[in-house]
Amino acid sequence: MSAMSSGEAVGPPVAPLADEADSLDPLDTPQAGSRALRGGSLRTVGYVVTILLSLVAVPLLIKHLGISGYGRYVLVISLVAIVASLTEGGLNAVAVREYTTTTGPNRRQVMRVALGLRIALTTAGALLAIGFAAVAGYGSELVLGTALAGVGMIFQLVQGLLGVSLEAELRFGWVAVTELLRQLVNVLLLVALVLAHASIVLLLGAAIPASLVSLLMTVALVRGNVSLRPAFAVGRWWPLVRDSIPWAIVSAVNVVYFRLVIILMSLLATATETGYFATSFRVVEVLIGIPALTVSAAYPILTRTVRGDGTRFAYASGRLFELSLILGTWMVVCLEIGAPFAIKILAGGRAEPSVAVLRIQGLAVIATFVAVGCGFPLLTLRRFRQALLANCGALVLSGVLTAVLVGPLGARGAAIAAVAAEYTLALSVLFSLLRAEPAVRIEPLAAPGIMLAGAAAVGLGLLLPVHPVIGALIASGFYFIALRLIRRFPPEVAELIAGGLRSVGR
């Protein structure tokens, strides 16, 4: 089947015969979409569990180090995290693309080059972090702690690069396990070190064994698929660096614009209003990590199809948009109903005005899902300029609206500014994708139907005289039933559920 400009519907690729499917690459099978969805779900569950695990260690660290000591600990962790994000620079995304579009010796060689580049960049980043800590006057103890945390960062990013083959082969269960294992070991070590009254240096060094365990497990999983010998071929690094730079710039602008609001709030609003917004922001900040984990599972499929199968690429991109909209709307349903509970857990009864702020700002989650869901296909097409312009537009709008609305509306004005910027980004990325690939089909009634179902579910949940968590569960059930009735319930999810039930029945 081919995409027709006359308006003929583009359907999913025709399934091969059973014996043919057995010999296909996982990315070329009809089950690739459902495997990607399952993988994204597994990584999301792992992400949630990781957050819960981190909450175990935080109170112990604060009690052991004190407020000021904990602040110094977070300072080093934040410094290393910033350096890690800069040195990652989109290299993993480029490596996934190269892995899915090459075979045999070429694949092994490009992965060796990528591994050498990763080690070089990450080592340079770690040295930069150590140098900054020394120049900034952190003191010998924190400089040593930065060095240890930097070594842990090197192991972690090397593990992520080697894990590219797991992602490209849709083995996301193992990806989730390695990520969860690192966090579990890290938390257990932190708890043990706190009980042993260890110094802040040893606490920062806990990242080394945690990342090393995850790295060794990944090595065992990918051995035979990729070479473990890095190639320090400087002449071959530039093509990878050249392609990763646009990803890095887009990611950096996206991070800045999303956090610009709270920075401006600290300058333009009272400390109280800033606190209300910051409390809401903390909830949303955790949630916005989910779209990237969920949607990125489809990236190997996009990279595989963009060059040789335009029909399948267009179909996958369209499905990705609708799935992102469905999942984003569902999360907003839960957030709108569960906002009082979330704020109470986070800040007790001292930040009740944050509930209204969260209900406004939470609407941005839908746009975040859509922006990510359309952004991956757009970046796969290498339309970096359009992606960068969309993010820059959101950055400017975020700053202007915050400056205008914070004065009269306080934290709620800041939340409105954040939502407006996020929807501007989502629409810009969506329209850029449709212009770049006209074969991508978006059902005209999909978005209105899905959002009406979500609005009805929110109304039901808010009217029920039950605990917000119970209300969110009931509203979620209503939402998915409504999607079924209007024929928008994702067939990929239905297939995933059916597969799980068959497994249980065996």
N, C-alpha and C positions, 0 to 999 in steps of 0.2 A: 504494500500500500504506500502511496506517496501523498504528501500534503498538497491539496488543491487550492489555488488562489481564488477559485470561484466560490469558495465557502463550503466545500465538501468537508464533513466532519472527519477529524483525524482520530482514529482509534488506537488502542494499544497494539503493539506488534503481535503478529500471529505466532502462536506457540509452536515450537518445533516438535517433532515426534519424540517419544520417550527416549529411544536409543540415541538420538541426536543430542538431546538435552544433557545426557550423561557426560558427553565429551566436551560440552561447551564450558567456556570460562563462566564463573558465577555471575559476572556482570552481563553476560549475554543471554541468560536464561529468563523465562517468563516470571520466575520467582524472585528476580532481583529486587523489584520494588517492595515486595512484602518483607524480604530479608533486610532491606535498608530501613524500613519502618520499624521492624523489630529491633534492629541494631540501635536506631535512634532512641527507642523506648528504653532499651537496656542502659544506654549511656546516661539518659536522663535520670533513671532510677539510681544509678551509681552516683550521679551528681548530688541528688537529694540526700542519699546516705552519707556522702562525703561531708555535706554541710552539717548534718546531724552529728557526725563524729567530731567535727571541729568544735562544736558547741560543748562537747564533753571536756575538752582540754582548756578552753578559754577561762572558765572560772578558777580552775586550779592554777593556771599560770598567773592570773591576776593576784590571787591570794599569796602565791609563792614569791613573786617578784615585786608586788606592790604596784600601785598605779603608775608611778614614774618608771619603774623597771619594765613593766609591761609595755609602756610607751616606747622605750628604747628597743625592746624586742620587736615590736610591730614596725618600728622605723627601719630596722635592718631587713626584715622580711619584705617590706614594701619596696625598698631600694632594689633588692634582688629581683623582685617580681617585675619591676619596671624594666630593668636591664634584660630580663628573660623575654619580655614581650617585644623589646626592640631587636634583640638578636635573633628571635624566632623569625621575624620579618616576612612571614608568608611562605617560608621555605617548605614547610610541610605540605601546604596546598600545591605548590609547584611539583613536589616530589610525588604526590598522589597522581597528579596529571601525567607525569612522565612514566610512572609505574603502570598506569592503566593503558597507555598508548604505545608502549614498547614491549618487546618480548626477548627471551633468550639472553645472549651475551650483552646486547645493547642495554637491556633492563638492568642487568647486574652491574654494568659499568657506570650507568648514570646514578644508580643508588650508591655505589662506592664514592663517586664524586660528591654527591649530596652529603654523604656521611662525613667526608673529609671537611667539606665546607661548614657543616654543622659544628664539628669539634673546634674548628678554627674560630668561627664567629662566637661561639659560646665561651671559649676560653678567653678571648679578647674581652667579652662582656664582663666576665667574672673579674678579670684584672682591672677593668674600668671601675667596677663597683668598689673594689678594695681601695683603689687610688682615691676615689671620691670620698670614701669613709675616712681615709687618712687626712686628706686635705681639708675636709669639713670639720675636723677636730672631734671625731666621735670617740677618740680614746683608744688605747691599745686593745682593751677587752673587746670592744665592738668591732674594731678592725679585724681582729682574729675571728670573731663570730661571723663577720661578713665573708671572710675567706672560706670558712667552713660551709656556710650557706651557699656560697658560689660554687663550691665543688658539688654540692647536692643539686644545684641548678644544672650543671653540666651533665650529670648522670640523667637527670629528668628529661632534658631536651634531646639527648642522644637516644634515650628510650622512646621518645615521641617520634623521632625520625625513623627508627627501626620499625616502629608500630605502623608506619605507613602501609606496609605490605598487608597487615591484618585488615586495615580499613579498606584498601583497594580490593581485597578478596571477600569483603563483606563479613569478616569474622569479628563482628562488633562485640559479641559476648566476651571474647578474650580481651578486647580493648577495654571494656568496662571493668573486667576483673583486675587487669594490671593497674588501672587508675585507682580502683578501690583498695587494692593491696597496698599501694604506696601510702595512701592516707591512713589506712588502718595501722600499718607499722609505725608511721609517724606519730599518731595519737598514743599508741601503746608506749612508745619510747618516751614521749613527753610526760605521760603520767608516771612512768617508772622513775624518770629523772627528777620530777618534782618531789616524789616521795623520798628520793635519795638526797634531797636538798642540793641538787646540782646547780652549777653556775649558769649564767646566761649564755656563756660560750658553748657549753655542752648542749644546752637546749637548742641553740641555733644549729649545732652540728647534727642534730637528730635527722635533718634532711638527707644526710649522706647515706646511712644504711637504708632508710626508707626508699630513696630513689634507686639505690643499688639493687635492692631486692626486686623492685619492679623491672629494672633493666635486665637483670639476669633471667627473669621469667620470660620477658619478651625475646631475649636472645634464643632461649630454648624453643620458643614458638615459631620463630622466623628462620631458624637455622636451616639452610638448604634452599630457602626461597630468595634470600638476599645475601650478598657477601658481607662478612663482618670485618673485612679489611678496608679501611678508609683509603681513598685516593686523594692525596694532597697535590692535585694537579691544578695549580693556580690558573693556568690558561683556560681550563674548562669550567672554572667557577663562574665566570662572568655571565654566561647565558642563564644560569640559575638565579644569580643575583639580580640580573636585569628584569627577569620575570617576577621575582618576589618583591621588588621595590614597590610597584603599584599596589600590591596587596597590603604591604606594610603601611603605606601612606593612607589608603582608604580606612584601614583599621584604626590608625592613630587619630584621624579626624573624627571618626565615629565615636571613639572613646572620649575625646575632648568635648564634642558638642553635647553628649549626654550628661556630662558632669559640669558643664559650663553654668547651668542654672544654679546649682548649689554654691558655686564660687561667687556668682553675682549676688546671690541671696545674702552671703556673708558681708557684702559691701553695702547693699541697698536696704536691707530689712533689719528689724530688731533681732536680737539674739533668740527671743522666744519664737518668733515666726520662722526663723532659720531652723530652730530645733524641731518644730512641727514638720517642716518640709524634709529635714534630714531623716526623721523617723520613717516617714512614708518612703523616702528615697531608698532607705536601706532594704525595705521589703521588695521594692521593684527591682533594685540592683541585683538581688539574688535571682529573681525570676527571669531577668533578661539574659541570663546565661543559658537558659533552657532552649530557646529557639536555635541557637548555633549548634548545640549538641544534637538536637533532633534533625534539623535540616541538613547538616553537614554529612549525615550518613548517606544522602543521595548524591553527594558530590562525585564519587567514583563513577556512578552511572552516567552523570552528565558529561564528565570528561571523556568517557569511552564512546559516547554517542555523538558528541558535537562535531567530530570530524567526518565520520563515515555513515551516520544514520540520522539525518536531519529530522525525519518523521518521528523517530523515537525520542530524540532530544526535545522536540516541540511538545510531544505528548507528556513526557516526564516533567517538563517545566510547567505546563498547565496544571498537572496534577499536584505539583509541589505548591503552587499558589493556593489551590483550594484546600489542601491539607493544612497548610500554614494558617489560613483564615479560620478553619474549623478548630484547630488546636488553640490558636490565640483567643478566639471567642470563648471557648470553654474555660480557659484560665481566667479570663475576665469575669465570667459568671461566678466562679469560685471566689475570686478576689473581692468583687462587689459585695457579696453576701458575707464573706468571712473577714472583711476588713476590721470590724470591731475586735474580733478574736486575735487577729494578727498583731494589731497595735497593743492590745493588752498584754500579750505574751512578750512583746519586744520592750515595751516601756511602762507597763503597768497602767494605773489610772491617771498618770501625770500628763499624758499626751493625747487625751481624748479628741481634741480638735484635729489631730492627725488622721482620724478616721475619714473625715470629709475630704481631706487632701489626698489620701490614698485612693479613695473612690474616683476622684478625678484623674489622678496620675496613672492609676491602674488601667485606664482605657488605652494607654499607650502600648500595652502589651500586644494587642491585636496588630497594631501597626508594626511593632518590632518583628513579630512573626512573619508578616507579609514582606517587610523590607529584607529580611534574611532569606525568605523563601524565593524571592525574585532576584535578590542580589547574587546568590550563588550561580544561577544560570547566566546572569549578565557578566560576572567576572570570568566564568568559563568561556564565554565568547570573547574575552579580552577587551571588553568595553570599559576599560579602566577610567577613561576620562569622564564618561557619563556617571559612573559610580562615584567618582571624586566630586563632580559638580553637585550631585544630589546631596552628598554629605556636607559639602560646604554651604549649600543653600539652607540646609537644616541648622547648621551652626550659626549662620547669620540671623535667621529667623528666631532661633532660640534666644540669642542675646538681646535682640530688639524687643521681643515680646516680654521677656523677663524685666527689662528696664522699664517698660511701659506699665505692666500689670502688677508688679510687686508693691508699688506704692499704695494704690487704692485697695488691693485685694490680698496683700500679704502672701502667705504660703499657698493659698488657693490660686492666686494669680500665677505664681511660679509653676504650679502643677499644670495650669492651662497652657502656659508657654511650652512646657516639656511635651505635652500631648500634641499641640499644634505642630511642633518641630518634627515629632516622630511620624505623624501622618503625612506631613509634607515629604519627608524622606521616602516613606512607603510608596506614595503615589508617583513620585519622581522615578523611583527605581522600576516600578511596574510599567509605566509608560515607556521608559527607556528600553526595557526588555521587549515590549511589544513592537517598538520601532526597529530594534535590532534583529528580531526574529519574528516576522509577521505570521509565521505558521503556528506560533503559540496561540492556542485557543482558550479563551476565558468565557465560560458560560455567563451570559448577561444577567441571569436571575440568580446565579449562585451566591454572590455576596449579599444581596438584599435578603434572600431566604435564610441564610445562615445567621445573619445579624439579627433578624426578627426573631428567630428561634432563641437566640441568646438573650435578647431583651425580655422575651416572655418568661424565660427561665429565671432571670434576675428578679422580675416582678413577683413570680411565685415564691422564690426563696425569701424575699424580704417580707412578704405578707405572712408567712408561716410563723406561728408563735412557738418556735423551737430554737435550740442553741444554733448559733451561726454555722458550726461545722455540720450539724445534721441538715440544716437548711441548704447548705452548699451541696451535700450529697444528693438530696432529693431533687434539687434544681438541675444537677448534672444528669440524673436519670431522665428527667423531663426533656432536657436539651437534646440528648441523643435519640430519644423516642421521636421528638419533633423532626430531627434530621432524617430519621427513617421515613417518616410520613411524607416529607416533601422530597424524598428520594435524593438526599444529599449525604446520607451516611456513607463514609468512605468504604468502597469495596475492599481496599487494602486492609483496613482494620477488621472488616468482617472475615476476610480470609485468615488474618492473623489469629482472631478469636477461634475460628473453626479449627485451625491447625492445633491450637493449644488444647481444645476440647478433645480432639482426636488423640493427642498424645496422652492425655489423662485417661482416656478410655482404653488404652492398650494394656 
